Each structure stands twice: as C-alpha cells, then as structure tokens.
Amino acid sequence: MKGHRQSAAAKPVRVVTFVDGPDSVLLNPYVPPSRWRAERVRAALHPQVVIGVLGGIALTAVAVSSDLGVALVCAGVLAAGMGVVIGWDRAAGLLTEHDHDPASSCRLERRRGEFFFRSRDFTGLGATDTAARAMITGVDELRRSPARAWLGSTVPREMHCIVWQTLQFLDRTRAARSLADELAGAPKSAVGELGAVAREAVAEIEDVLNEVLLHMRSCLVLTRAWEAKLRHAKLAAGTEAALAALPEHCEAQQLLHTAETLAQHMFSGITAARDVVDAGRFPWEQPVESWPSSEGHCR
C-alpha cells in the first residue's frame, strides 16, 4: 500500500483495475497533494464504513455497561475493527481499485480528466488512440529511466504536464469529431460544409498534436541513448575493476617459482632420507618396463 501514498509527481502513471479490466491512467499533475489526501479521507469515511465503526463502538459500549457478556463485547470490537480496516483499504486503493458497480458514484470518475485520464478514454478517436497510449507510456518510461538522475526533477514533471495538456486537447476534440461525423451524411448541403469545417479544424489540431508526440518521442530516444551510454560506462568501470583485481604477471611468475622451489626442496629432502634408510627406488625411478599397466599387470 505504500505506493498508493505517492503523489502524482512521484508516480504519474498507475495501473488501475476498472470494471472493464486493468488500464493505465495518467494522473492530473495539477491536483495538489492536499486534495489527494482529502479524497483518501473521503474514501475512508464512506457512510457504510462510518456506520459500521459507530455501530461496533455502540454495541461494545452497551455490552460493557449492561454486562451482556463477553461475546457481545467481542462482536462490537470486531465490527468496529472491520470498519476501520475497510476504511483503510478504501483509502489505500483509491488510485488502484475502481472495479466497483458502475451505478455507484465515484468522485474520481464523475468527470473525465478531472483527476486522471485513462488510456481507453481515447478509444474510437482514430489514430490518436495509439498516440495517447504512447504518450502515457512515455511518461512512465521517463520516470523509471536511470537517466532521470541526470535530468533533474523538473524534466519528468514538464513532460508529464505537456502530455497531460495534449490529452486535454484531444479530449476537447470529441464534440467536433461527433459533429463532423453527424454532418458527413450530406456533403453537398450547407450542413455538409459545416461538417467539412469541423473536420478541417480537428485535422489541424491533430497535426499539432502529432508534432508534440514527435517531440516527446525524441525525448525518449535521447533518454534511451543516454541509458545505453550509462550501461556502457558501468560495464567499462566493472571490467576495469575486475582486471585491476587480477594478479600481475610478475606476481604469478613469483608464485610459480616459489612452488617449483618447494617441490625441488621436498624432492631433495625425501630422496636423501630414502638413501639414508636404503628404502629403494621410487616407482618413477624404476625402468618403464616395470611400471604397472592399466590392466593391473606388468608389461
């Protein structure tokens, strides 16, 4: 639940569960944290939650004062506790769980674009549907990028605001699109001319928004290129550190010389001891013909 308490600036893109399935949403960057806190408090203090908590407290108080038994006291405490847990869960899931009954009222969904835009909000708007999804994904990509530490906090927020304004403009073209489609049935009449004017106005807005999308993609291309540079620099530094940890050639040769000297000293000492006690030759000092074969008998 910790992630739900982050502000829109800290986590502007969320995956939210709706009645029609999970969807990505872009939070409104202009909603202050104080308002988000107020919305969480409202969600926690839902009338059903308040009634449950107060009912549990009242039941507990009556049971204690009237000596009605431990069972009723426990039931009252349990009811109040469950109400608190439900309220906490409603507040924590404010930005992630919206799979409630469509008939029920939800403050965050009463007016599209007041608190967030969904990716599916732009379904049916032609090519702008894909563009809207790409821009929302781009905001999230920039937030997660390791290059963000080099960009400062203002660049991701500025991109968030630009994308939000772009989605607002797209949303404001709905009426003109509907009008153009409605008037397209009579292209030769005066009404049809109005439809053509509406389509032309929408096309001009789309051209501008496509240019905005192009610039946003350029920002992401630059970010990815810098990420590649950072990865290369990290790998280069790691390789340099690994190579620096290797022993130098002269050190390895010195170790080899020490091991060779030890073997020679041991050979000299053991052969001298062998000669003192007249223990005979070692197997490797015997003629080759006397060495045991792999079949276990002499050749």
PyMOL commands that set and color helices and strands:
alter all, ss='L'
color gray80, all
select helices_A, chain A and resi 2-5+33-44+47-66+70-92+107-109+119-122+128-144+148-151+154-172+174-183+190-245+249-277+283-285+288-290
alter helices_A, ss='H'
color red, helices_A
select strands_A, chain A and resi 13-18+21-27+97-98+116-118
alter strands_A, ss='S'
color yellow, strands_A
deselect
rebuild
show_as cartoon
